[in-house]
Amino acid sequence: MTKANALGIGTIVRLKSGGPEMTIRRFTNEADTHVACQWFAGKKLEDGIFPVESLDLVKPEAKSA
């Protein structure tokens, strides 16, 4: 399974180099090698396009009952 197969619209990711958590909004090409992400910087909605290989999946935190 390729990294792109593990990611989908709505998946939360972070750049390998750090930074804020981002949500995948769409794949930008047919080869699924780049994704458009969005995130909030304070109250401002930001967006950018990133290579899939530059992203790490953010694992959801376990919620206590």
C-alpha positions as CSV (number, residue, x, y, z in Angstrom):
1,M,0.0,0.0,0.0
2,T,1.4,3.4,-0.9
3,K,1.3,6.4,1.4
4,A,-1.3,8.1,-0.8
5,N,-3.6,5.1,-0.4
6,A,-3.4,5.5,3.4
7,L,-4.5,9.2,3.1
8,G,-7.9,10.5,2.1
9,I,-10.0,13.6,2.1
10,G,-10.4,14.8,5.7
11,T,-7.3,13.0,7.0
12,I,-5.3,15.0,9.5
13,V,-1.6,15.3,8.7
14,R,1.4,17.3,9.7
15,L,4.6,18.1,7.8
16,K,7.5,15.8,8.7
17,S,9.4,19.0,9.5
18,G,6.7,20.1,12.0
19,G,4.1,22.7,12.0
20,P,0.3,22.7,12.6
21,E,-2.1,19.9,12.0
22,M,-3.7,20.2,8.6
23,T,-6.7,18.6,6.9
24,I,-6.4,17.1,3.4
25,R,-8.9,18.9,1.2
26,R,-8.2,17.2,-2.2
27,F,-5.6,15.4,-4.3
28,T,-4.1,17.8,-6.8
29,N,-3.1,15.4,-9.6
30,E,-4.1,12.1,-11.1
31,A,-1.0,10.3,-9.7
32,D,-2.0,11.3,-6.1
33,T,1.5,12.6,-5.4
34,H,0.4,16.0,-4.0
35,V,-2.4,17.1,-1.8
36,A,-4.1,20.4,-1.0
37,C,-4.4,20.9,2.8
38,Q,-6.0,23.6,4.9
39,W,-5.4,24.6,8.6
40,F,-6.0,27.5,10.9
41,A,-3.4,30.0,11.9
42,G,-5.2,31.6,14.8
43,K,-8.6,32.5,13.3
44,K,-7.2,32.7,9.7
45,L,-7.8,29.8,7.4
46,E,-4.6,28.9,5.5
47,D,-4.0,26.5,2.6
48,G,-1.2,25.0,0.7
49,I,-0.1,22.1,-1.6
50,F,2.3,19.5,-0.4
51,P,3.9,16.3,-1.7
52,V,2.4,13.3,0.0
53,E,5.9,12.1,1.0
54,S,6.4,15.2,3.1
55,L,3.5,14.4,5.4
56,D,3.0,12.3,8.4
57,L,-0.4,10.9,9.5
58,V,-1.6,12.4,12.8
59,K,-3.0,9.6,14.9
60,P,-6.3,10.4,16.7
61,E,-6.0,10.8,20.5
62,A,-7.8,8.2,22.6
63,K,-10.8,9.7,24.4
64,S,-11.4,8.7,28.0
65,A,-14.9,7.9,29.0
